Amino acid sequence: MTQAPRMLGGRYEVGELLGRGGMAEVHRGFDTRLRRPVAIKLLRLDLVRDTTFLSRFRREAQSAAGLSMPHIVAVYDSGEDTVTEGGGASVALPYIVMELVEGQSLRQMLTATGALPAREATRIMIDVLEALAHSHQTGIIHRDIKPANVMVSRSGTVKVMDFGIARAIADAQATMTQTSSVIGTAQYFSPEQAQGQAVDSRSDLYSAGCMLFELLTGRPPFVGDSPLAIAYQHVGETAPRPSSINPQVPPVLDMIVARALEKDLGARYQTAAEFRDD
């Protein structure tokens, strides 16, 4: 992969690598026009050859930029820069410029500490559900709620990122390849996602239930050695009660998690606000 250009769009300086996922790299950046630090997400080069994907990605980034609330990472700008590959060919490299959150992701927190105290887990989830309530009201389904997509700032503010962007990537990668990133995402798939069916906002609530389960226990509700093995469990197996893994979990949270993880869409929480209120 060619190195990311030092400047993007004639405006954004690309700095140190902050993180790398299955689909993209996130760098610390600097907006030279507004003189402020930003985060810059650069898509992997092997995802950018598809013109359908490029237009879809652009559309999704624009819709995500319309979301504005304290618990959603703000999207400031998006665009494309031209980079030259090893063979000399030029390709468009899409990028997204986002609010820089100084802190760590829930994935990093879970890796470092394991399960969180119930009070802290519920505080985080209430803020995540506030973000989902806002996005669902504006017609945007996240489709990839997981610990890696939730940031906690140094002051404790919870912020969800990658709204709408997950869909563009998922559509471009319709086939499930066996990579760690896909296994990681499969652990939070709703049953309807696992079966390749159409999803609505209740799919995000199932994924949020999986994440709450992991915050309370230190592990996702279903584990397996392939995305397919995990998908089968989402479709056909009942998740254990969190308290069966962590006895410190109060019974009321067992009930909330169980409702969020209902296979039947009608039995699940119907809105993020309903889940949050419980």
N, C-alpha and C positions, 0 to 999 in steps of 0.2 A: 504494500500500500504506500502510495506517495505521501509525503509529509503534508499535513494541513498547511494551507497558505498562511503566512504570517498575518496578513490583513484580509478581512472578508468584506466585500461590498464597499471597499475603499473607506471603511469606517471602524470596523471592529478588529482590535488586536487579539490574536489567539495566544493564550498563555499556557500554563502548565496543565497537564492532563489531570482531571479530578476523579474520573471514573470511566470504566469501560463496560458496556453491556453487550448483549448478543447482537444488538442492532446498531448501536451508535457509540460514539465517544463524547464525553462531556469535558470541556476545557474551561478553565477560568479565562475570562476575557475582559477587555476594556473598551467601552464605547467612547471613541475619541471625540465625537460630536457633543455628547451630553456630559462627558468627563465623569463617567461612573463605571464601577465594576459590574460585570454581567457574567452569566454562564452561557456558554455556546455549545449547542449540541450539533455534532457533525455525523451525518449518516455514513455507515460503512460503504465503501466504494462498490462492493458486490451487490448492493441493493439499488444502485442509482442508474443502471443501464435501461431500466424499464420506463418508457415514457408515460405509460398509464399510471405507474406507481408515482412518478414525479408529479403529475398533475393532481393525483389524489392526495399526495402528501402536502402539496401546496394548499389545497382546499381545506384539508383538516387542520393545518397549522393556522390558517386564517380564522376558522371557526373557534379554535381553542383560544386565539388571541382576544376573542370577545368576552371571555370569562374573567370577571374581576371581583374577587372577594378575598378576605384575609387568609383563608385556608387553602387557596389555590396559588401555585407558583405562577406568577404573571409571565405571559409571553409578550415580549416587546416587539419582536420583528422576526421575519423569516425571509430567506432568499436563496439564491444559488450562486456558487462561485465555480469557475472553471479550473480544473486541475489536470495535469498531464500525467498519464499513467506511465509505467515502466516502458511499455512498447511505443510510447510517443503519441498515443491517441489522447484527445481531450474529452473529458466527461464533465457533466454538470454535477457539482457536489452540493446537495441541499444542506442548509443549516437553519437552526432556530436559535434566536437570542432570547434568553430568559432571565428572570430575576435570579440573582445569585443568593442562595441561602447558605449562610455560614453555619454549619452544623453537621449532622449525620443522618443517614437514612435509617428507617426502621430495620432494614436488613442488617446494617452495620451494628445497630444497638442490640439486636437479637443475637448476632454472632458473638458480640462482646460479653453480654450479660445473661443470655438465656431468657427464660420467662420473666415478664415484668409483674410487679405487684398489681392486683386487680384494680385498685384505684387509679393507678397510672395508665393501665391498659384501657380502662373505660374513658378516661379523660382524652386520650389520643383518639379513640374511636369516635367519640362525640364530635370532635373537630373534623375527622375524615367524613363523617356522615353529613355534617354541615356543608362541606365542599360538594358532596354528591347531590344533596338536596338542591343546591344552587345550579349545578350543571344539568341535572335532570329537568329542572324547570325551564332551562333554556334549550332543551332538546338534545343535549350532548351526553352520550353514554361513554363512560371511560373505557370499558372492555379489558382493562389490564390492571385492576387493583391488586397490588401485592406490596410487601414491605419495601422492596427496592424503589417503588414509586411514591413513597411517602417520606418527606424530610421533616426532621425536628431541628429547629434552629437552636443556637446556643442559649437563647432566652426561654426555650421551651415551646415556641410557636410551632404548630403542626401545619404542614403545607403539602398538598397533593400535587403531583406533577404528571406530565405526559397525557393530558386530556386530548382525546381525538387523534393523537399521533399514533397510539397503539393500533387503531383501526386501519390506518393506511399501511402499516407494516404487516398486520395480520392478513389483510387482503392480498398483499404482494407475496406473502409466504403461505399460500393456502395449504401447501403440503407440510405435514408435521415432520420436520427433520429431527433426528435424535441429537440434540445439543443440550448443554446444561441450561441454556437460557430457556429453551422450550420446556424442559422438565420443570424448571423453576416456575414458569408461568402455569404449566398444567396443574401444579399443586393448588392453584387458586381458580381454576376453570369452574364455571357453573356446569351443571349436567347438560344444559342446552348447548353451551359452547363445545363441550366435549363431543356432542353428537353432531356438530356442524349445523345446528339449527339457527334460525333467526334469534337474535337476542334483544331484550329491552332493558329498561333500567333495573329490573329485578335481578338481572344477571350480575350487575355490580354489587348488589346487596348480598348475594351469595358469596361472591369473592371477598367482600368485607367481613362476612361471617367466618370465612377461612382464616382471614388475617387476625381477627379477634381471637380465634382458637389458638393461633400460634403465639400471639402476645401473652396469652394466659398460661400456655403449656410449654413454650419453647420449641414446638414442632407443628407442622401443618397437620390437618385432620387426616389426610391420606398420603401415604408415602409408597413409592415403588421404584423399580430400577429403569422404567421407561415411561415416556409420556402416555403410551397406550395403556399400560398397567394402571397408572394413576387415573386416567380418564374412565376406565371401567369401574373403578371404585366410586368416583363421583356420580356415575349413572346408577349404580346398583347396590352400593353398600351404605349403611347408616354410619355416620361418624361417631366415634366414642364421645362420651361426655368429657369436657375438659377436666372436671374434678376427678375422673378416673386416672388421670395422668398427674395432675397437680391437686392434691387434697385441699390446698389453700383456696381454691376457687369456690366462691359461694354458689349455692344452688340456683339462685336467680340468674346468674350468668350462664349456667348450664342450659337453662330454659331459653334464654335469649339466643345463644349460639345455635341451639337445636332448631329454633324457628327460622333463623337466618339460613340454615343449611337444609331446609326442606327441599326435596327433589321437585315436588309439585309446585309450580309457579303460584297457584292460587293459595297455597298454604303458607307460603313464605311471606316475609314482610313485603308490603306492597309499595311503600315509599321509604325513602331515606329518613324522612322526618319521624315516621312511625318507629323505625328501628332506633333512631336517636332518642326518642322520648322514653322508650323502654329502658 
